[in-house]
Amino acid sequence: MSVTIVRKTGLLGSPGFMTIKIDGQPDEKVAGPSTELNLESHQTTIQAKLFGSKSNSLPVKDGQKVEISTRFWTLISLILVTISFSISSQVLPSKYIFLSRIGLIVIFSLVYLIFPVYRLRLLPVIPPEN
């Protein structure tokens, strides 16, 4: 069984290898923009993970193409944390700035570990022309 993985994670998912979990077991590493997975069973479930953040689980069949992309809310949350860093230095007394930034980093990290950061979706397979 063969499944093609297309990685379109942008800046947030660009560093390092993304691990593909096959039926709940970490199995394959995806580094480049496109990788072909050779799987043993005809139908299986895959999930992507990178640095503790994860994607949704997706059942796949032989010959399908799967796209890994970054969810929109992750980009918005990154922008909000950046704005919060800027505002905290202007609003808070200097002795609380460090604590507020540590708190933002902890909250940001927990959200990324709890909620799916990446989205797996099936891409349409275009049959070759004769």
N, C-alpha and C positions, 0 to 999 in steps of 0.2 A: 504494500500500500504506500502511496506517495502523496504527500501534501506539501504545497508550496506556501512558505511563510514570507510575507512582504512586510518589512519593518519601516513604518513611517511615524516614528516617535518624536522627531524634531529634537530640539535642544535638550528637553527634559529627559529623554530616553537615549540620548546618543552615547554616553560614556559606557564602556565595558560591554561584556557579554550578557545577553538576556537569556535566562534559563527557561526552557519550555518544559512544563510538567505534562507528562503523558499519563493519563489515568491516575493522577495524583502523585506520581513518582517523578522527581527531577531527572531529566533524561538528556536533552539536547541543548546545546548552546548556540545562540544566534548572534552573530556579530555584524554582518553586512546588511545591505538593504534587502536582499532576497536570499532565501535558503530553502532547499528541498529536504523535507524529512521523509525518511523511509521508515514506515511503521509496520508492525507485524500483523495487527488485526485490521479487519475491513472497516470497522467503525470504532472510533476512540474519542476521548475527551481531552482537550488540551487547555493549558493555562500558561500565561507568561508571567515571569517574575524578574525584577531587577532591583537589587539593593533592598530587599524586603518589601517593596511595593509590588502590587500584583494586578492582574487583569481579571476579567470575568472568565468563567469556564465556557468552552464552546465545543459541542459535539461535531466531529468532522468525519467525512467519508473519503474514500479513495479518489484522487484527482482534483480535489477542491483547493481553492486558493484562499488563504486567510490573511487579512491585514491586521497588523498591530499598530494602533495609533494612540496618542495621548488624549485623554479626556479634556474637554474644554475647561471644566472647573479647576483642574490642576494649574493651568496657566493663569486663570483669574486669581487663584489663591496665592500664587507666587508674586503676582503684581501687588496684591493687597498686603502681603507681608513686607514687601519692599517699601510701600507707602507708609506702613505702620512704623517701620524703622526710622524713616525720615521724620515723621510727626512726633515720635517719642522723644527725639533729641531736642525738639523745639518746645514741647509742652511740659514735659516732666522735669523735676529737679534732677541735677546731675547724679545724685546718689541712687536714683531709681532707674536710670536709663539702662544700666547693665542688666538689672533684674528683669525689666520689662522685655528686653531683647532675648534673654535666655528663655523666658516664658513663651514668647512668640515662636522661637525655634522648637521648643518642646511640643507645643500645640501643633505646629506645622508638621513635625515629624510623626506625631501620633496619628494625625488625620491621614497622612500618606501611607501609614502602615495598616490602618483599619479599612479604609475605603479603596475600591479599585481605581488605580491611577491610569491604567492602560485599558484600551477596549479592543477586543478581538471581534472581527466581523468577517463574514464570508464575502468574497468577491465573486462576481459572475465569471464563469469560465467560458471563454470564447472558443468554440470548436475551430480547428484548422480548416481552411478552405481546400477543396479538392482541385 
